[in-house]
Amino acid sequence: VVMTQSPLSLPVTLGQPASISCRSSQSLVHTDGDTYLNWFHQRPGQSPRRLIYKVSNRDSGVPDRFSGSGSGTDFTLRISRVEAEDVGVYYCMQGTHWPPGFGPGTKVEIK
Amino acid sequence: EVQLVESGGGLVKPGWSLRLSCTASGFTTSGLTFGDYAMSWYRQAPGKGLEWVGFVRSKAYGGTTEYAASVKGRFTISRDDSKSIAYLQMNSLETEDTAVYYCTRATFDRWGQGTLVTVSS
């Protein structure tokens, strides 16, 4: 399964919304009915942190300005109001098909 | 709190071997133990994205392993559930193996801080 993201680079203005698209080459609906699409954030020099699991579920401690949506092969991560701490690279990752794989990443930076 | 700590990275020459460890703690707070989880290794070359390296299933699923084509036959993943440690044995290292290596549990909700492996002559 090939994961693609757009854009690959996203300059954003503090306080403004931002949106990242992720597409998979195959449907991510598992035979068990769930869709295993995760979103991660990685700051420079740090390990990835999972933000969203199964398309739209926020992990504990993740601000509610982050939201995930989508189905099948098309997914979106939205940040309602970008804050300075949101800079870094965002990855989508599928866990439905073997092996689990990441998209190429979207680098978010402040304008 | 669940923690994963990788160790064992370093600078080695092409053809050398290295063993990485991923030591887990705090798993029992969720009611499950380290042994209940499959464990994966990922790597990230400098300035690049995240690449799956391999995976060891829990003993309940046979404790079997799977590997990326790029490392199959050279890398071996194992686990010691009594010590809550997953290992990544890397043999015949190549310059292309230079990366930060991360371990994560099957749910991908916890990652270690990574350990840097540099392969250079």
Interface residues (C-beta under 8 A of the other chain):
Chain A: N38 F40 Q46 S47 P48 R49 R50 Y53 D59 Y91 M93 G95 W98 P99 P100 G101 F102 G103 P104 G105
Chain B: S40 G49 L50 E51 W52 F55 E66 A68 Y102 T107 F108 D109 W111 G112 Q113 G114
